[in-house]
Structures are given as C-alpha cells and as structure tokens.
C-alpha cells in the first residue's frame, strides 16, 4: 500500500479523497495535515453560520467517524514546515511523514491591504471558521458597528451576517458598483438597493486610507477624509494562492503552483489541487472547477487516464437572499447589441449581449430561473436570430407559444452544472435517479445536489420530474419526518377528523413507525394537539425545544437571556428599577434594548432563572415569551397622545392587542406593529400583522417579514373602530393557529392558502366570531405566566447544577 500525504483538508482535497476511496479504498495509506484544528467542512456555508441560520456541525463534510472508517491519519492543527523532496517526507510541526505521492491542497490566503492600522486587533479576514467565530464574538457586544472593506461576494455575505446579528454595518467598495466582476452597473445598483433595505450602508468608489485605533480598532478613514467609527473591520478584498510551501520546496511556481492536465506539478510524485493551482495561466476560485480538478486527480492516482480542461463558467449565486446570475462577456463593445428587460415592481433585471447573432453574455438579477438555458446558448455558440424577438423571455416562449416548462431542463446537456455549491452536473443527477434516487432527499444523499444553499432545489426537482415522468410524486406533500408517510396537512386533518387528543393516539391511529416519534415530529404534534384540543390535551414540555422548556433563550456560552414583557413597548420607573436591581443582583453580562421595544438581560445562569423571574414578578413583570413560537411583541409608536401627526391612539391599541394575545402558542413566532399614522414609525408594514392608523380608522395588513426574507404586508381589511380591529386580528391569529404548518411563518402560510381565501373566510361575521371564541377558549388555558409558575423551591432545584466541580476537597 502506497503512502499518500495530503496537505490541507479543504473542499478540493476532500473531494479527491472521496473519489479515491470510492474507486479503490485499499490503494493508499493516507495522512492528512491541516493547519486548522478540524477537518473538511463546506466553506461556502460559512455565511449561514455567521448569520445564525446554521451551526458548524451542520456544515461539516467529513467528521471524525468518516476519517476513522477510512483509517486516515489526521494531523489537524499542525502546520507543515517544509517538504524534503529528496527524502520524500513532509516536515510537520510535530514530526515527519513519508510519502510516495503528495497532494498540495493549501488553498489561498486572504489579501490584507497594507495600510496604516491593518494589524490592529479587530481587523480580520473572512476565509475560515475561526474568522467566522471572531465575527460572531464581536457582534455580541451591544451597539456594535462594523466596516466591511470589499463589496464582492464574501464581503457582502459578511456584511449581511453581521447585520442579522444586530451590528451597524458599512460596506466600502473601491469600484463604482458592487460585484463588478460578476454584475454590470444596473444589476449592481439593484443589489445595493436591496442591501440598503436590509439596513446595510454601502459606499462605492470608497478608497480606504487608514484604520484608526491604538490598542483596538476604532474606525476607518477614507481617502476623502470621511471617518467611520467601527469596532470591527473585515477585509474581504481578494485572495492569493498559497504557494509559498511549494516554492520553498523548489516546485515550479508562477502566479500559483503550476500543474499539467493531470494536476501533476514539476515533481512527478507531487500533485496540487484547488485554489493554490495555476493551469495554463488560469487561476481558480469557484467550486465547480475545483471539484473537476479533484475528479481528474483521483483518477490519475488510481492509474486511470483523464485530463483537466478549463471550461467557460457562469456565476449563479444567492447573495444575502438576492438571486443573481452572470455568464460570458457582458462588456460593451462595437458591433454588440443589448436586449434588456426590467420589472421595477419585482426588482427584476435581465440583460442579454448579442454579437454576430449569438448570445455572448448575460446578466440577471432577481429572476434567474432560466439561467442554465441562457448559459447553454452562450457556451454552445447557438444562433439566436430566429428567436431574437422572444429571447429575453426564456425557453418557455420560443416557437411562438408557451412551451412545456420542463423543456428547458430536458434540453440541458449532461455536463450542464446544476448545483454550483457542490459542482454537480445534470448527468450525475440523472445517473443517481436512474440508480434508484426517487426524491429530493435521496438525490441529495447520492450527489449532494441542493444540499448546501438550496438555490438549485427547483432544478433538481424538475430533473426528477423529467427523468421519472409520472412516477415522480413531487415535493408538494412531504412527510412530517421519517416516522410517518403523512404530511403536516394530513396529520392536522386526521387529528381533527378522528378526534385524536393525545400523542399515543396519534402514534397508534396514524400508524407511526417509531414508538414515540422523534425530535422533528414531537414538537409539531404537540402543537397541533394543543391548538385543536386546548381543554382535553395537556401540553408536553418534553416535546418542546430547549428554549421553550426552560422559558428563556440559551446563548452560545450556555447562559440564558431573560426578556420581561413590556406591553406595547411601555414601561415605568418601578419596572426599570426592578430590571436594574436584577441586573446587578445576578451579575447580568449585558443589558440591551431590543428592536421589539423591550429590555433583554443577557448572560443569566440557568440556576439563577427561577430567582430572577421571582424578583421580576414581584415588580409586576411577566415573561416576554422571547423564546416561544407564540406572540413575541407588539411594537407601537406614541400615536396621537404625543405625536402631532398621530391619527389614532396606536399605543393604547397595541397594549390592548398584546394583553389579548400574549401567552398564545402559534405555528411560529408572531410579531405585531401598530403605527399611529402612515409615516409608520412602528414599522408595522413588515410585521406578521401590521396596523396603520389613518383618519378614517385602521388599515390591517398581514404576512410581512423582516429577517432573511424581507416582505411588506399585504392588505387584509380596513375597519373603522378599535373593537373591529381587535376582532379581525384575533380571528386572523386563530385562523393561522388552526391551519398553518408548524414552523411556517404567517407569510409562508398565506402564500400557500392565498390571502383571498383568508380574507373571504374572515369576512363572514359568524365565522370571525367563532374564531375569536375558539381563541379565547384556548387562552383560558394557556394565557398564564410561566415565570410565576416556575419560581418555587422545586423548580429551583430542577434548574440547579447536578454537581459543583469547583469545590476543593479537604486535605
């Protein structure tokens, strides 16, 4: 068995090992070095880790078990100091490793602008998990601000993640528009506009002169004298291939490590793969060519013939929730013509560049559904003269009439890339389907397509439909989990029709495959039962997530945050004194005013929760349910009581609604806003339910969002009185409670059932009254303060540590 040493446990080298062990698992004894103290993870998914959507564990590609099952010697956290080619050994910090074959997967290093202050604490790059964790830690400080230098993909993802974690973020970009290598000016404008809607400040044409600070970053100074305060500066201005190790070993190095078509360096026993590679004068940064390099190298090491070829690439990305695509050459030039389509209402922009009756470039923003078809036209040099008039509208409109929507996918060649994150082409997916993958989940397992960002999910589903035909059931009604073949909708309907009023009844009557469900289905079933049978069913705390069990939000260090309810954002001197006393008494790390007009006490130890609840209760404060799938906040403005523009008493209405709705459990969290006039100071138009007061009464909208998805509410109804407004809001909440899938926010539920249906249902006076009555019945059981119920001696014992390991033993 030959000895194979791999330097760098990144995505490219990891894919080499996957192919190698699939082909011939006994060919090599593998030793794997990595400077990071961990193995291969999906770096493309660091942005969701930064924003809090995913954990590190969810983006791990190869865990300890994977390496162990293949007997790979892992030397993680150990830097390689050199390569002795004469003795054929790799010299690590903790010893040598002999090799017969060596793979360099050293990747790239971030470029740090050599300006004054670049080495201050608080200046970081954005390349790996350590950088991500540093940004997460920096974002934990209340009122923090950050500057991101670089408006490329990584810089914008960093900015979006930091903004979602509550920081004030400014992006500085030297060029005239964002992502100038991938987008033209018009698309760059739309991207900037969308980022600014998310609260991110963008300055283009901004040249950084210096970073200010003494012992820590304090801000950034631009060449024009502008100063921006910041406690964190993220450099995302580019990368350089990490070729120093290869150069010191005497290998041929140009802009990077030079390789041939078999990924072989100037030493026949040393290969290179990934971002550290230069082939035929080309450098590589996108994942698709890196995975193609990995496939070629694995075949080469297995003794099979193959050759790497540079292919024309397209860029299809989801930047901070915005879809964009570019391919080919879209620069202006003599003899070129543009076809442009704009839809301002939807934020859609498409531009096609034509030369000699061929499509040579394309830029799309907001709607990229047909991007693979356009890329095929560019790559194949297809004559487009006959479809020129309808070309911009995509493949569905060629031939004079709307075509089969699946035709474009069916026409894609086998080598067409479907999943950019994992470098998966159409042919691989079709092969997996023909080998027995019959749904999205099994295709993910077999190919990894749609397993990362999810942008290509729709394309994968279309391939399933095209390949399987009538045998493909589609994704319309997926099972709740592996415990059942029933969908959420099926389960809700059967719980009602069969009058199932406890979990054992559900498991038995609905033929669950497991004895007591699992972590996925139990919270959903618990919610459906308590929503449908509030008097008969007793809430099961063990079927809830940890935050709902402990009635506080767990933080990354294991402490909790405590948020008392403030009705409509109102408080008083006694409540503030009680909060201040509690903060001092329990050594609260951070006291923060939230966006929902409340005060958050962060860093409370679990064992202190019952006591701090008791102290806050004594001042009349109750749980704010900041951890629950239920009513969170009702944000208000001061309304006509103080504001000269106010048309109604928005504060009083907000308080009235919060006191009516608090304590209710819902499919997902619910946030309300009540603005006293159309100036909308309470931001009511991006809440689950928003009320804007006008002279004639109240305009109620529903289905807004202001997280990863940003949505304006859709108008539900206009009413004249506060009582009518309250009745409509309560009835809407109950309709949502009774019909929505667990963990669907209101806007997702509305998209499924249609706002017209909801409005028509609620417009019937008798139906609306019945919904209100059922909501009040549920509130008779669940509108109670969990803090007050859990401040007794028994609860304090339950929340106390099992043991204190800090105590010292007697001599």
N, C-alpha and C positions, 0 to 999 in steps of 0.2 A: 504494500500500500504506500503510495507516494505521499510526501508531506506537502500540504498546501497551507501557506500562511497568507492571511488576508489582513491588510492594514486599513482599518476604517469599517465600522459597522453601519453604514448608511443604506439608503434605499437601493442604490445601484448594486453594490456588492452583495446586499441581502438577496436581491433578485437572482444574482449569479448562483449563490448557494442553493436557493430554491430549485432552480433548473438543474443544477449539478446533482443534487440528492434525488431528484425525481428520475433522472436519467440513469445514474449509476451510484447508488448510495455507498458502495464499498470501495470506490476508486481512490478516495483521498482521506488522509487523516488531517483534519482542519484545525488550525489555530487562528483565532480571531482577536486582533488588537483593536481597541477603541479608546481614544482619549477621554471621551465622555464615560461616566461610570454606569453605563447602561448599554443595552443592545439596540437593535434596529426598531425604529418607530417611524410613523408616517409624518414627515416634517411638513407636508402640505397641510396637515390638520392641526398645526400649532395655533393657527388663528382661532379656531373654536375653543381650544384650551384657554387661550388668553381671554376670550370673551366670556368664558364660563359655561359654554354650551357642552363641552366635553371635558372629561378628565384625562390625565396622562394614560391611565390604564386602558382607556378606550381607543387610543391611537397606537398602542404597541403592536408591531407587526410580528416580531419574534420574541416570545417570552422565554424565561429560563427553561421551561419544560421543552420548548422547541429545540433549543440548543442541546439540552441534555439528551433528548431522544436520538440525536444525531452524533452524540459523542464529540461535540465541538468543544475544544479547549478555549474558554473565554478569558481574555485578559483585558477586562474592562477597567477604565480609569487609569490605564497605563499608557503613557506616551512612548512612541517609538523614537529612539535617539539617532538611529542610523541603520544603514544596510551595508553589510560586508559582502559584496558580490563575489569576491574571490573565495571566501569560505562558505558562501551561500547561507548566511544567517542574518536574521533580523535582530537588532540590538534594542531591547526594551529597557525601560527604567529599572525593571526588577529581574533582568536576565535575558538570555538569548533564546532564539527559536530557530532551529534549522529549517530550511525549505528545499524542496525540489522545484516547486513552482510558487511564484509570489504574485499576489494581486494588490495593486495600489488602488485604494478607493478613498483617497484622502480628501476628496470634495473640494470645497472652496473656502476662502476666508473673507469675512466682510471687509469692505474698504472703509477706513476711518479717515475722514477729511483732516489733514494735518493743520488744523487751525488752533489758535490760542484757546486753551481750556479743554481740548479734546480728551485729555487724560484725567479729568476730574471725576471723582465718584459721582455716580448718577448719569454718566454718559455710557450708553450701552448700544450694542448692535442688536439685530434680530435674526438669529440664524438657528438657534437650538433651544432645547428645553430650559437650559439654565438662563438664557436671555428672557425666555417667556416667564419663568418664575420670578426673575428680578423685576419685570414689569408688573406682575400681579402684586408683588410685595409693595412696590412703590405706589400702586394705585390704592392701597389700603389706607393711606393717610388721608384724613378728611380735608376737603378743599384743595386737593392736589391738582397740579397742572403739568402738562407735558408738551414738549415740542418734538415733532417727528420731522427729521430732515430727509426728504426724498419722497416724491409722490408717485413712485412705482407701486407694483403690486404689494410687495412686502410692507412698504411704508404705510400704505392705505389700510392694510389689514391690521397693522399695529395700532394705527390711529383709531380704527373702529372698535377694536377690542378694549383699548384704554377708555374710550368714551363710554362704552357699555358698562365699564366698571366705575363710572362716576367722575372721571377726570375731565378737566377742561383741556381740550386738545387743539393744537395748532399744527397744521402741515405746511412745511416750507418746501417749495419745489422750484428748482432753478429754471426749468423750461417754461414756455408760455402756457402750456396746458398739461394736465395730469396724464401720466402713462403715455407720453408722446411716442414711444416706440411701438405701442400697440394700437393707439387711437389717433384719429385725426382731431382737429380742433373742435369740431361740433360735438363729437362724442365725449371729448374731454370736458367740454362745458357742461353737458348733461350729468356726467359723473360728479363733477364739482358741485353742481346744484343739489344732487341727491345727498352728497356728504354734508353739505351745509344744512340741509333739512334735518339731519341727524345730530346737529349741534357741533359739528367739527368746523373750525375755522381753516380756510385754505388760502394760502398766499402763493401765487405763481409769480415767476420772474423774480424770486426771492433768493438772493445770494447771502450766505451766512459768513459773517466776518469773524466772529469770535463767540466763545461760550463763556459766560460770566460766572464767577464764583471763586471762593477761596478754598474752603475745605469740602465744599459740596456744590453741585450745580445750582445756580440761582437764576439763570436765564440765558437768553441768546441775543446777540447784537447783529443786525443785518448791515450790509454794506451801505445802505442809505441812511443809517443811523437809527432805524427803528429798533426798539428794545422790547423783548417779550419775556415776561417772567415765567420760570418753569423750574420745577424740582426734579424733572426727569427729561433727558434728551435722548431720543432714539435715532441712531444713524442707520438709515436704510438707503444708501446711495449707490449700492452696487457690490459686486463680489469680484474676487480674484482667485483663479485656480491655485490650489495649494500644491505647488510643485517643488517646494524647497527640498524636501526629503529626496525626491528623485534627482534633482540637480546635484545635491551633495554626494549622491551615490554614483555620479558620472553618467547618468542616463541622458539621452538627447532630449533637451527641453527647449521649446520655443516660447510661445505665449502660455503653454501648459505642457504636460507630458506628452510627447509625440508618440502616436501609435499607428499601426497599419490597420488594414481592414479586418484583421483577426484580433484586434485590441492588444497586439504584442508591441512592447517597447523596443528600444535598440538592443536590449538584452533578451535573447530568445526564451529565457526562463522567467521573465518578469512581464506582467501584463498590467494594464491600467483600465479603469472604467469610471464613468461618471463625470462630475464637473471638473475634475483635475486633468481631463483628457483634451488633447488637440489632435484632430484628424483632418487631414487635407486642408489645413489652415482654418478649420472651423472649431469654435468652442461651443459648449452645450450647457444649457441651464434648465430646459423643460424636461419633464419626466419621461415623455414618450421616447425620445432618442436614447435616454439613459437606459431604459428598460430594453430597448432594441440592442444596445451595446451588451447588456448583461446576457441576453439570449445568445448572441453570437459568441461571446467569450465562454459561456458554459458549454456550447457545442464544440468549440475549439479545444477546451480542456478534456472533453470526452473523446477527442480524436475524430470528430466529425467536421466536414468541410462547411464553412459558412463565411459570409463576408458582410461587414457593416457598410451600409450605404447612407449617405446624407440625403434625407428626404425633405421636400418642401413641407413646412409646418404651418398650422393655423394656431391661433390663440383663442381658446374659448374658456372664459373664466367667469366666476361669480365673485365680484369684488364688493365686500360689505353688503351682500344681498342684491347687488345690481348685476344683471346679466350683460356680458359684452363679448364680442367676437371680432377678430380681425384676421385677415389672411392675405397673402400676396403683397403686391406693391401698390399702395394707395396714394403715393405721392403724385402731385400734379405734374403734368408734362405735355409737351407739344404732341398733338395727334391723339390725345386721350380725351375721353368724354365721361361725364358723370351722370348716373341716374340716382336721384335722391328721393327718399320717402321720409316724411316726418308726420308724426301724430303727437302734437303737443299734449293732448289730454292724457295720453297713456305714457308719455315720456319715451316714445319710441323714435329711433333714428336709424335709417339704413342708407348706406351709400355704396354703389357699385361703380367700379372704374373699368372702362372698356377701352380696348386698344385693338385695332385691326379685327373687329368683330369677335373678339374673345374677351372673356372676363379675366382681368389680370389682378384685381384687388377688391376687397370688400371690407367694410366696417359696419358693425351693427351694435346697437345699444338698446336694451330694454326688451327686445324680442329676438331671440337667437334660435328659434325652433328649426329654421331651415338652413342653419349654418353649414351642416355637413354636405348638403346638396350643393350649395354655392362653392364650398371648398373643392368638391369633386370637379366642378366646371373649371375652376382655376387650375387645378393640378393636371387635368387631362387636356387642357387647351381646347375645350369644346367650342365649336362655332355657335354663336348665340343669335345670329341675325334673325332667324325665323321666330324666336320667342322674345325678341327685344322689347316689344311693347308691354309685355306682361312679366318680364323677367324679375322685376323688383318684388313682385307679389309671391314668388316662390314656386315650388314644383306643383302645388295644388291647382295652379291656374294656367298651366301650359296646355296647349291644344284647344283653347277656346272655351273650355268649361272646367268647372271644379273637378279635379281628379280624385281618385281614391287617396285618402290621407296617408295610407300606408305605402303608396307607390314610391315615394322618395326614399324611404328606408329600404324597401326591397331592391331599389336600383343601386344602392351603395355597393361599391366593390368590397371584397373580403378584407382588404387591407385598410379600409376606412376606419379611422380611430373613433371609437365611441366614448370610452372613458379616459379622459386626459390625465386624471389623477393617478391612475394605475397602469396607463399605457396599454389598454385593452382594445383590440380592433374587432370589427364586425365578425370576421371569420372565426376568432376564438370563441365568441359568444354563441355563434351558430353551432360550432362543434360541440360546445358544452350542452346546448339544448338538445342536439341530436343524440348526445350520450346520456340523456336522462334528466337534465335540469329542466323542470317544467314550470317553475315560478321564479319570481324575482329573488327570493331568498336562496334558492339552490344555485341560481346563476351567480349571485354574489359569492357564495362559498366556492364555486368552481373556478371563477375567473377574477374575482374582486371588483368587477364592474359595478358601479353605483354604490360601492361600499365606503366611499370617503365623503365627498361633499354632497353627493346626491343629485347634482345637476343633470346627469345623464340618465336618471331613472326612467324618464318618459321614453327615451330612445330604446333602452333595454326592453321595456315593456312592449314597444312596437315590434322589436325583433322577435320577442316571444310570440306575439300575435301572428306575425308574418310567417314564422317558421312552423308553428304548431297549428295554425289555422283555427278551425272550430274547436279543437281540443284545448285551447288556451282560455281559461276562465277569466283572466284579467285580475286586476288588483282592486276591483270595486268593493269587495266584501272580504277582507282578510280576517282570519280567526283572531280572537282576542289574544291568544298565545298558543303555545304548544300543548296546553292541557285540553283544548277543545277545538272542534272544527267550526264552531259557531262564531259569527261576527258579533261585535258590540251591539249592533242593531238587533240581531237575532236574540241575543241574551236579554236585552231590555224588554223586547216584545213578549218573550216567553215568561219572564218574571211576573209581568202583569197578567198575561192571559191565564197562566197556570197558578197564579196566586202563590208564588214561591216566596216565603217570608223569612228564610234563614239560609245561611251558607250551606249547611249539609243538604238542604232540599235542592239547592242549585246543583251541587256536585252530583247528587243522585239522579234527579229527574232530567237533567240536561246531559247526562252521560259523560261527566268529566273523566279524563284519562288518568288523573292523579288523585290521590286520596283527599287532599285539602287545598288544591290549587297551588299557585306559585306566587313569587313576588310581583309578577306582572298582572295577573288576573285578580288577585285578592283585593287590592285597593279599589279596582273598578267594580267588582261585585259588591263590596262593602258599600260603595257609594250608591249603586243602583238600588240596593235593598233599602237603605235609609231614606232615599229620596222617594221611593214608591210606597213604603210602608213605615212611616215615621212613628206610628203608635205601636206597631207589632214587632218591629225589628230593633234590636239593641246594637248600637254602634260597636264595632270590634276594633279596639285600639291596635291590636297586633296586625291588623290588615291595613295599617296606615304607614306612610313614610315616617322616617325618624323625626323630622321636624314637627309633624302633626302629633306624633306620640308624646314628644317632650314639650310641645306648645311653646317652642322657641326655635329660632334658626341656628343650626350648627355652623360654626365658622371653620376656616381651614386649620386653626390650631386646636380645635376640639372644644373651644369655649362657645358661648351662645350669645345671640343678640336678643334684647328684650325691648319691645315696642308697645307702649301703652296706647290705647285708643284715645284720639282727640276728636271729638265729634265735629265734623265739618272743618277741621283744622283749628278749632277754638281751644284755648286753654286759659288758665288763670294763675294768679300768684301762688295759691296754695298748691296747685298741681306742680308748678315749676319748682317750688321749694322741695316737694316730696321727691321729684326726679333728681334734683341736685343732691339731696341728702342720700338717696340710694346710690348715686354715682360715687360719692365719697365713701360711704359705708362698705360697699362691695368692690372697691378699687376698680371701677369700670375703666377700661383702657381708652375708649373713645366715646364721646357723646356727639351725635351727628343729627342735624336736621335733615329729614328725608324729603324727597320730591313729592311725597304724598301729604305734606304739611303735618308731620309728626316728629317725635324725637326718638332716636334709636340709641339704646345703651349697648355698646358692643364690647365683648370680652368678658362676659359674666360666666363664672364657673358653673358647671352643671349642678354641683351640690348646693350652690347659692340660689338657684332658681326659685324654690318654694318660699324662701325667706324674702327675697326681693319682691316677689309677687305679693306677699302678705303686706309688706310695707307700702307698696303702691296702692293696693286695695284699700288700705286704711285712709288714703287720701282721696278715695272715690274713683281711682283709675282702674280700668279693666283691660283685658287682653286686646291688643290691636289686630290679632289674627294675621300678623305679617308673614306667617309661615304656612297659611292654610290655603286649600282650594275652596275659597269662600270669599265673602266680601272683605276686601282689603281697606280701601279708603274712599271717602267722598270728598274730593278736593273742591274748595269753593273760593270765590272772590268775596270782597266785602259787600258787594251789591249796593242797593240804593241807600242803606243805612249810613254809609260814609262816602261812597263814590258819587261824584257829580254826574257820571254817565250811567249809573245803575238804573235799570228799569224795574227790577223786582227785588225782593229780599232773598237773594241767592244763598246767603249764609244760613238763614233760617230753614230754607227748603233743604239744603244739604244736610243740616243737622237732623231734620225730620226724617229724611230718607235713610241716613246712616243708623239712626235709632230703630228704624223699622226693619232694616235688612241685616244688621250685624248678627253674627252667630250662625248664619245660614251656610250650609255646605252646598257647593256648586261643582259642576264638572271640572272647572279650572278657576283660577283666581278671577275676581270681578272688581273692576275699578270704575268709579263714577266721577264725574265732574259737573259742577253747576256754575255757569258763568252768568253774571248779572247783566251782561249786555253783549252785543255781537263782537265787542273787542276781545272777548274770550280769554280773559286773564287766568281763568282756572283750567285752560287747555281742555275744555270739555269735548272738543271735536276729535280727540284721539283717544278717547276712553271706551271701555266696553259699552257704557251707557253715558251719554252726554246730554246735558240740558243747557240750552242757551236761552236766557230770558230776553224777551222783547216787550215792547209796549203793550202788545195785544195778548201776551200770555207767555207760553213756554214751547220752545221747539225741541223735541226729543229725538236724538239720533242714537243709533246703536252700531256695534261692530267696528269700533275704532281700535287702533293698536299703536304702540309707540316703543316697541322693543326691537328685535331683529327684523320684524316686519313693521312698516310704518303705514298706517291706514287711517283715512279720515272716516268718521262715522257716516252712515247712510241715514237719510231722514226716515223716521218711523211715523211720527204724528205731531200735529200742533194742537195744543189744548189751551183753554182759557184760564183754568184755575189750578192752584197748588194741589187740591184734592184729586183732580183729574190726572195731573202729572204723576202724583204718587201712585195712584191706582194702575196707570199704564206701566210704570217702571216695575212695580211689584209683580204684575201679571207677566211682563216680559221675562223677568228673572225666573219665575216659576215655569214658564214655557221652556226656557233654556234648561232648567233643572230636570224637567221631565223627559226631554227629547234628545239632548246632546250626548255625544260620545264622551266618555271620561277622558280628560286631559285635552279636549278640544276647547280652545278659547271661543268666546262668543262669535268673533268674526269668521272663524273656520266653520262653526255650526251654521251660521247664516249662509255662507257660501254653498253649503250642501243642501239646505232645505229651501233656500230662496227667501229673500226679505218679503216678497209679495205674499207668500204663504203665511209668514209670521204676522204681517200687518193685517191680512184678511182674518186670521184666527182671532187676533186681539181686538179687532173692530166690533165683534159681536159682544154686546153688553153682557149677556148671560155668561158667555164663555169667559170673558175677562173677570167677571165677579167670581166665577167658580175657581179660576186660577188663583185669585187673591185669597179666597177662602182656604184652598189647599196649602198655600204658602203659610198662612197664619197658623194652620194646624201643625205644620212641621216646626214652626218657630216656637210653638208651645212646648215642644220637647227640647229643641236644640239651641234656643236663644238663652244661653247661660254662660257665665264667665268661667272658663276652665281654670284660670288662675285661682279664683276663690275656692274652687273645688279641690285644689291640689296644694294647699298651704298648711295642711295638717301634719301631725307628727309622723304618721305612716308614710306620707308622700316624701317627707324629708329623708326618711330612712331609705326609701326606694331610689332617691336621687343621689344619695351619698356614695362615695367610692367604696368598693368592696374591701379594700385594704389600703393602708398608708405605708408605702415603702420608703418614705423619707425618715421614718423614726429610726433612731440608732439603738442597737442592742446594748443592754447593760454589760459592764465588764464581768 
